[in-house]
Amino acid sequence: MFSSANRLLKSQVLPKVLFFKNIFGIIWIIAGCGNSQASESADQKNTTINIGIQQDVGPLLLAKEKKLFEKAFQKDHVQVKWTEFQSGPPQIEAISSNHLDFAGVGNSPVISAQAADIGFKEISNTRLGLKSDAILVPKGSSIKTLKDLKGKKIAVAKGSSGFNLLNLALQKAGLKDSDVQIIQLQPDEAQSAFNAKKVDAWSIWEPFISYETLKHNARILTTEKQLNSFSPSFMLVRSQFAEEHPDLTVKFLKVYEQARLWEKQHFNEAVAIYAKAKNLDKKVVASALKNNPSTNLPISSKIIHAQQETADFQYKKHIIQKKIDTSKVVDNQYINQALSNKK
């Protein structure tokens, strides 16, 4: 704006009165713009991006450990706040109460959230989820098939992707909910119960799967792949935040992609970072990443179809109370912009 004013003054020969009239007008305009920019800057300084993270290993944790979001948003005078959660459903509650702006969650919490009319959008497919969840049984367990689950105690976090996997497994085995004892526990509680053999099986996700199979010789009874099902993961944004800050939403996905690519290009270093952050064996971390690799993609029609099948199944099982169209919460505009501008 200053250079435009100088060109105006230099390119025109003006009478003195007109010159001063224009110069005062230009000064007034510049002052006005300065006030507007100051106001925008003040608003931006009051913006905080609230990010939810689960006990997971992947690009979000890498970005947290390397402070990638903090560095990227510092230029916009935006603060970053992290909150750790045990599973997806509590993150959905935080989005609903406007305490969370971004969260990475599995397929089932997204469906429950949409059925509850919570304001969010799916803005990226962060995992395809063919082996991201599993039903585990302890070493030496007599449970050999899904039908053997009848009468057994099974730990699971209600409303999670593990909960959905368990329901699919029971259906395939011809079992009803009443044929088993479902013990609703968050992962930290469930892990203790599973290792103490207070439950007979555990429906859970990575990195817990790799930890239990490598460290305690637990056995995988089934996965999504064996049930011919997808359990995709998504990055969610609170709808109001995306509407008010579309540029920051795009930038968030660009930083996430930066972390994902760094993990891919520096796999061993990333494994070491995750292992230290979560106090896990490097072999466990590497196994979890290979079983459930990260993506950062537009949400495809195939994934939407898989979600619709899951939603229809959950409605039939009365897990959700109304039919939903899973395509309605998909918004690929932000990931398309983030990837198109990728350098």
PyMOL commands that set and color helices and strands:
alter all, ss='L'
color gray80, all
select helices_A, chain A and resi 2-11+16-45+59-65+68-74+88-96+107-115+146-149+161-173+177-179+187-195+208-215+225-227+239-244+246-265+267-278+282-291+301-316+326-329+333-340
alter helices_A, ss='H'
color red, helices_A
select strands_A, chain A and resi 48-54+79-85+102-105+120-127+133-137+153-156+181-184+201-205+219-223+233-238
alter strands_A, ss='S'
color yellow, strands_A
deselect
rebuild
show_as cartoon
